[in-house]
Structures are given as structure tokens and as C-alpha cells.
Amino acid sequence: MTTFLSPETETFITHPHPPESVNCDVLVVGASPSGIAAATSSAKAGAEVILLDKEMGESFDHPANTFFDGMFFRAGLAVERDYVLHDLDGMHIVSPGGCVLDIPAPGRFIDRGRFDALYLERAERAGAELLRGEAKSAPLGGSGRRVRTDLGEIEARVVIDASGVDGLIARKEGLSPLRHPEDVAWAAEAVVELPGLGEERFFEYFVGSISPGWKATFSPGGGDSATLGVFVRGHGRDVRPFLDRFIEMFKKYKSADYDVDDMRIVSVNRGGDAIATLPGEIVSDSLMATGAAAGMSGMAYAMRAGTIAGEVAAGAVVSENVSKKGLLPYIRRWNREFGLEYRMGRASLETLRKMSDDEIDRLAAGLAKTDLDFSGSFFRKGLSSGIALARSRPRTIPTLIRSFAEG
Ligand SMILES: Cc1cc2nc3c(=O)[nH]c(=O)nc-3n(C[C@H](O)[C@H](O)[C@H](O)COP(=O)(O)OP(=O)(O)OC[C@H]3O[C@@H](n4cnc5c(N)ncnc54)[C@H](O)[C@@H]3O)c2cc1C
């Protein structure tokens, strides 16, 4: 049997398992944001879909729990109150020397369990079968791929690998789904408690050597709860020492406002974020990769990518062409919607990675005096900030701000 948490009743719902048939049109590996979206769009388009996750029915305790509304809208999603824990007014980007850029951009801290349960329920309502199980490999065979799982073999016309940044299935089948796998940002994020800390209204992103290659983050989650995280590129997977340093720095930074010695670390999550990796080879015969597995980072954008992948997979099944060629419209559609934005995001983070703390301080001081126009669409905000950045430091950072907001 498989179970998941219903957002309406907060009780676990049980579903029959395994399915009557172990053949399907589309098998999605990973009930991640991208995988749930892929299963939903594929089922809505008429495909027989199985959504498989090794943790289906557990609490889905994924660390990603914040987003900006602009990115949600850009991905065609609506913000729903059911899962929002805390509303935020925007972000502060803090330079190493303490210069603060204040950027209005509404955002949310969410209950990730409720978020996943809501979208899982929609996937199921659309007709997808939810299964708890682990995929091991997906070699070509029959009229598609024969997916080896701990439940037995599932035959699928198309397999969508939405299994996260390690993209195990796509890699095992010979794809290199990340163009720059060495640029995964490895993260460690602590859930902390301190009276009143979670009530703050701005995310804070600290840049520079405190978290090389991207950012250290403070995300207020409402009440006494918040997360403190580091996302580091180029220093291996174990970034806990960066987190420990950041927590000490953060305590000093907040010491005038809180009794910081009372801060308690509740838990520490780890993982990889594909923010700067860009998609590599993400399509093969009867196989696609999406979301973090394909270098498409961030919950909202991963969901949009999954939606496109699911639609293309279902269309390929109907037109009886599940070859690589039949699945290529996925890449074309994704590139049209997001290609430029992701390439600019990577360029921004590459520039930031090469800057010294002094350079970042000077840039931030220049920007603090510039009259930035952050009104309008999220893309326009990115563009405005890019123009200002380019003015103050030629050849630099077209969409720095957007890159911060992405994960
Ligand atoms: C610490 C941290 C914090 C982050 N915070 C944010 C944030 O606040 N906001 C944001 O937008 N993004 C955030 N991100 C990025 C975000 O997690 C991803 O970009 C987003 O989840 C998209 O990933 P995904 O949906 O493709 O896969 P994931 O969310 O990684 O999910 C992969 C799923 O696949 C399942 N799975 C893996 N292997 C198998 C297998 N072999 N068989 C079956 N199932 C399998 C896993 O159980 C999991 O459920 C964060 C990342 C990290 C590491």
C-alpha cells in the first residue's frame, strides 16, 4: 500500500499498490516538484502514468521551502494559502562588509509537506498512479524502457527522470544531464529556533567568502522558526564547516536585536542545488530528465519544466514516436521559455564567484546609491538590476538579483 498526507484532513490516505498492470505510457521517477508536475500534465494529456518515489508516503521532508511570487507566476503557478506559513516582503542582499541592498519582492515560507500533498493529490486526481518504490535502472527494451525497481519491473513507453540533482537513472542510461556537474552548489541548511526570529519580513542573502560561489541564507519561517543555510560551489559536498561559520557570523549580525545565545539548532538538511549547472543531454530514446536532474533548479521553474516534459511525453506516446527525435520538442519548448534566463543566471554566479569580498563591497556600495527600478514583472526586475550592475561594473552580472532568488 502507498500512503500520503492529505492537505485537507491532515490524515494519511492509502492507495492500492502495486498497480494492476506494470505497463504504463509514462513512468516518472521522483515525486519531486518537477516529477509531480510531469505526472500531472502527462495524465491530463491522456497518458497512463505511474509516479514512483522511494519516499512516497513519508513526510517528504525536502529542504526547499521558500519561493518568490514572481517566479511562481512566471512558471504559471498560483500562490495558495493552504501551505503558506509566513509571508515575506522581499530580500536583503548583504555584502561581506555589511552593505545591504533592499529588494522588494513578495515571497513565502511554506509547509513543504502540505505543498507536496496538495500537488500529489492533483496528480492522482488527474489519473496518475502513485507508487512507493525505488528505480534502479531503465534500459531500453520492449516498446520503451524496462525500469528495474525494488517492486519488480515496470515497462514504460517513456521514462522521465525527476529524481533530483544526482539524476541517477539518466546517468545510468548514458546521459550527462548536467552541462556543468562540477558546479552543483552543495548545501547545508539548519532549522533554528529563537524567540521572534521567524517573524522578520525579509529573506537575507549573504554573499562573498562566507559562502563561496553563491549565497548564505536566512529565511524567516514565522514565529520562532527560521532556516540558516549555505550554498557553496567548488568546495565539495561537505559544506558543514561553512554552515558553522555562517551561524556564528549570523549570531553576531543579529546580536543587537535578539538574545542570540538562546538560538537552538533543531536539525540540519543537506543536498545539492543545480542552480548554475545548466541542462546537458536531457533526452534520449524513451527517456527524459527534468528538474534538478536536468539542471533546472528552483521549485517553481522545476515544476514548469516538469509540466512541459509531461506534455511532450504524452504527445510522443499518442503519436507513437517516443524516439529521441519525438521527445526533442521538450528541449525546444524549455529553451524558448527559460534558456536565456538560465544562461544569464549562470553567468551572474560565475562573475560573483570570481569577485573578492572587497570588490563585492564596492559593487554593493555603488548599487546602494543607484536608483534601481524593481517594479513590474520579475524578469523586468532582473533586467533593471542587471543594467544597474553593468553600469557600475562593466562586463558584470546581468541578472544577479534573479540568481539569488532562484533557490
Ligand atoms: C538545502 C536546499 C535548500 C533548497 N531550498 C530551496 C528553496 O527554498 N526554494 C527553491 O525553489 N529551491 C530550493 N532548493 C532547490 C530545490 O530543492 C530543487 O531545485 C527542486 O526541489 C527541484 O528539484 P526536483 O523537483 O527536480 O527534485 P528533488 O526535490 O530533489 O526530488 C527528487 C525526488 O526523487 C526521489 N528519488 C530520488 N531517487 C529516486 C529513485 N531512484 N527512485 C525513486 N525515487 C527517487 C527522492 O525521494 C525525491 O523525492 C534547495 C535545495 C537544497 C539542496
Ligand as a Chemical Component Dictionary entry (heavy atoms), coordinates in Angstrom:
data_LIG
# 
_chem_comp.id                   LIG 
_chem_comp.type                 NON-POLYMER 
_chem_comp.pdbx_formal_charge   0 
_chem_comp.three_letter_code    LIG 
# 
loop_
_chem_comp_atom.comp_id 
_chem_comp_atom.atom_id 
_chem_comp_atom.alt_atom_id 
_chem_comp_atom.type_symbol 
_chem_comp_atom.charge 
_chem_comp_atom.model_Cartn_x 
_chem_comp_atom.model_Cartn_y 
_chem_comp_atom.model_Cartn_z 
_chem_comp_atom.pdbx_ordinal 
LIG C1  C1  C 0 19.249 22.602 1.131  1  
LIG C2  C2  C 0 18.459 23.034 -0.079 2  
LIG C3  C3  C 0 17.530 24.036 0.036  3  
LIG C4  C4  C 0 16.805 24.473 -1.070 4  
LIG N1  N1  N 0 15.899 25.465 -0.903 5  
LIG C5  C5  C 0 15.140 25.852 -1.956 6  
LIG C6  C6  C 0 14.125 26.826 -1.767 7  
LIG O1  O1  O 0 13.909 27.329 -0.666 8  
LIG N2  N2  N 0 13.373 27.174 -2.851 9  
LIG C7  C7  C 0 13.557 26.605 -4.099 10 
LIG O2  O2  O 0 12.846 26.961 -5.049 11 
LIG N3  N3  N 0 14.514 25.658 -4.284 12 
LIG C8  C8  C 0 15.300 25.270 -3.255 13 
LIG N4  N4  N 0 16.240 24.291 -3.429 14 
LIG C9  C9  C 0 16.358 23.664 -4.758 15 
LIG C10 C10 C 0 15.238 22.645 -4.900 16 
LIG O3  O3  O 0 15.306 21.666 -3.913 17 
LIG C11 C11 C 0 15.228 21.945 -6.243 18 
LIG O4  O4  O 0 15.606 22.836 -7.267 19 
LIG C12 C12 C 0 13.819 21.465 -6.505 20 
LIG O5  O5  O 0 13.413 20.589 -5.480 21 
LIG C13 C13 C 0 13.715 20.775 -7.794 22 
LIG O6  O6  O 0 14.239 19.503 -7.669 23 
LIG P1  P1  P 0 13.440 18.306 -8.227 24 
LIG O7  O7  O 0 11.995 18.587 -8.101 25 
LIG O8  O8  O 0 13.874 18.039 -9.603 26 
LIG O9  O9  O 0 13.962 17.068 -7.309 27 
LIG P2  P2  P 0 14.042 16.878 -5.710 28 
LIG O10 O10 O 0 13.248 17.910 -4.992 29 
LIG O11 O11 O 0 15.464 16.730 -5.390 30 
LIG O12 O12 O 0 13.309 15.492 -5.507 31 
LIG C14 C14 C 0 13.787 14.266 -6.017 32 
LIG C15 C15 C 0 12.841 13.148 -5.589 33 
LIG O13 O13 O 0 13.222 11.944 -6.237 34 
LIG C16 C16 C 0 13.149 10.862 -5.316 35 
LIG N5  N5  N 0 14.088 9.842  -5.800 36 
LIG C17 C17 C 0 15.450 10.007 -5.953 37 
LIG N6  N6  N 0 15.992 8.879  -6.479 38 
LIG C18 C18 C 0 14.956 8.002  -6.681 39 
LIG C19 C19 C 0 14.885 6.682  -7.208 40 
LIG N7  N7  N 0 15.977 6.046  -7.665 41 
LIG N8  N8  N 0 13.680 6.066  -7.260 42 
LIG C20 C20 C 0 12.570 6.705  -6.800 43 
LIG N9  N9  N 0 12.583 7.966  -6.285 44 
LIG C21 C21 C 0 13.750 8.614  -6.240 45 
LIG C22 C22 C 0 13.506 11.477 -3.971 46 
LIG O14 O14 O 0 12.960 10.734 -2.899 47 
LIG C23 C23 C 0 12.853 12.867 -4.095 48 
LIG O15 O15 O 0 11.517 12.865 -3.625 49 
LIG C24 C24 C 0 17.008 23.857 -2.340 50 
LIG C25 C25 C 0 17.959 22.834 -2.473 51 
LIG C26 C26 C 0 18.668 22.408 -1.350 52 
LIG C27 C27 C 0 19.655 21.297 -1.513 53 
# 
loop_
_chem_comp_bond.comp_id 
_chem_comp_bond.atom_id_1 
_chem_comp_bond.atom_id_2 
_chem_comp_bond.value_order 
_chem_comp_bond.pdbx_ordinal 
LIG C1  C2  SING 1  
LIG C2  C3  SING 2  
LIG C2  C26 DOUB 3  
LIG C3  C4  DOUB 4  
LIG C4  N1  SING 5  
LIG C4  C24 SING 6  
LIG N1  C5  DOUB 7  
LIG C5  C6  SING 8  
LIG C5  C8  SING 9  
LIG C6  O1  DOUB 10 
LIG C6  N2  SING 11 
LIG N2  C7  SING 12 
LIG C7  O2  DOUB 13 
LIG C7  N3  SING 14 
LIG N3  C8  DOUB 15 
LIG C8  N4  SING 16 
LIG N4  C9  SING 17 
LIG N4  C24 SING 18 
LIG C9  C10 SING 19 
LIG C10 O3  SING 20 
LIG C10 C11 SING 21 
LIG C11 O4  SING 22 
LIG C11 C12 SING 23 
LIG C12 O5  SING 24 
LIG C12 C13 SING 25 
LIG C13 O6  SING 26 
LIG O6  P1  SING 27 
LIG P1  O7  DOUB 28 
LIG P1  O8  SING 29 
LIG P1  O9  SING 30 
LIG O9  P2  SING 31 
LIG P2  O10 DOUB 32 
LIG P2  O11 SING 33 
LIG P2  O12 SING 34 
LIG O12 C14 SING 35 
LIG C14 C15 SING 36 
LIG C15 O13 SING 37 
LIG C15 C23 SING 38 
LIG O13 C16 SING 39 
LIG C16 N5  SING 40 
LIG C16 C22 SING 41 
LIG N5  C17 SING 42 
LIG N5  C21 SING 43 
LIG C17 N6  DOUB 44 
LIG N6  C18 SING 45 
LIG C18 C19 SING 46 
LIG C18 C21 DOUB 47 
LIG C19 N7  SING 48 
LIG C19 N8  DOUB 49 
LIG N8  C20 SING 50 
LIG C20 N9  DOUB 51 
LIG N9  C21 SING 52 
LIG C22 O14 SING 53 
LIG C22 C23 SING 54 
LIG C23 O15 SING 55 
LIG C24 C25 DOUB 56 
LIG C25 C26 SING 57 
LIG C26 C27 SING 58 
# 
